[in-house]
Amino acid sequence: MRKDTEHWIKHAEEDLEAAKLISQRFPNYSLFHSQQAFEKFLKAFLIEKDVFDPKKHKTHNLKFLIDECSSLDKDFEKLKELNLKIFEKAIEIRYPTEYKVSEKEAEEAIKIAEKVKEFVLKKI
């Protein structure tokens, strides 16, 4: 595994761990960290395949990143079956908003991010 891929995996794992630690007390931030983990695992795959473009891939759009990964490995299409809708507010909830994430939603997001981790690590 490339050294830069390892760094992205480490950061993704830290985001996932943070999401778990704060899910009950701060579900909004837990959702954000789960989304970040999902995103970073996908970007780690792109880095490992030497196709990561910091300008093109400077995005939080999970569907776009899944498509980018799918162009290299069609198995990534399976990730579209996950509940991606839950992550739609993940970026904007970092700022004052009326949207509130429930503990149940935070836990679901964590489970999804864990599935993505497992999936991507098998591919790298």
N, C-alpha and C positions, 0 to 999 in steps of 0.2 A: 504494500500500500504506500502511496506517495506521502511524503511528509505533510504537504499542505492539505491533503485529504484527511489525514489524522487530526490535524488542527480543527478542521470543520466538524468532524465527527465528535471530537471532544467538546466543542462549543455546543453542538446539538444535544449531546448527552447532559451537559450542564443545564441547558434550558429545560430539558425534560425533567431533570431532578428538581429544579426550582418550581416547575409547575406542580409537581407532586407535593412538595413541602408546603405550598401556600394555597392549595386547592380549596380547602374548607374556609380559610379565613379571608382570602382574597381571590375569589373565583375569576374576576375580570382579568387580573394579572396572570393567573394560572392559564387561562385560555390563550392569552398573548404568548406566554412562554411555550405552550404546546404548539402553537402555530409556528413559532420561531424554530423549534426543534424540527418539525415537519419540513419546513423550508430549507434548513441547513443540511438535513440528511439528503435531500434531493440535490442541493448544490454540491455536496461532497461527492455524489455519484458523478456529476458533470465534471468536477475537478479531476477525479480519478481517471475519467475517460479523455482528459485533456481537451475538453470542448467548452470549459467555463469561460465566458466572456463577461468581465465585470460591468461593461456598459449594457449589454443585452440582458444579462441575468440579474441586474440590479432591480429586482422586483419582489413583491410579496405575493404575487399571484400564483397560487398553488397549481391551478389548472394549467397555466402556461408552463410552469416548471415540470409538471408531469408530462406534458406534451413534448418538451425538450428531451426529457429522459426516454420517453417512448420512441423517439426518433432513433435512439441508439439500441433500445431493448423493448420490444413490444409488450413484454410482461408488465411494464409500468402502467399500461392501460388499466390493469386491475385496480390500481389505486383510485381510479375515478369512481369505483363502486363504494368507496368510503364516504361517510357523511361530510363532504367538503363544505357544505352549507354552514356548518357550525362555526367555521373559521372566518366567515364573511366580515364579522365585526372585530376580529382579533386585533387588527392594527389600530383602528380608530378608538378602541376602548382605553388606549394609553392616555387619552386626553379626556377632559370633562365631557360626559355624555349621559343621556338618560337611560341608555341601554345597560341593563344589568344581567350578568351571567349567573346562572344558578350553579349550585354545587354539582348537580347532576350533569349539566352541560360541561363544566370544567373536567369532571371525571371522564366523560365520554371523549373529550378532546385528548386527554392524556392517553387513553386506551388507543385511540387512533394513531397518535404520535408514536406510541410503542410499536404498533404494527408496522408503521413506516420504517422505524429503526430496524426492526428485524428483517424486513423485506430488503432494504437497501444494503445492510451489512452482508446479506447473502450474495448480493450482486457485485459487491466490491471485491 
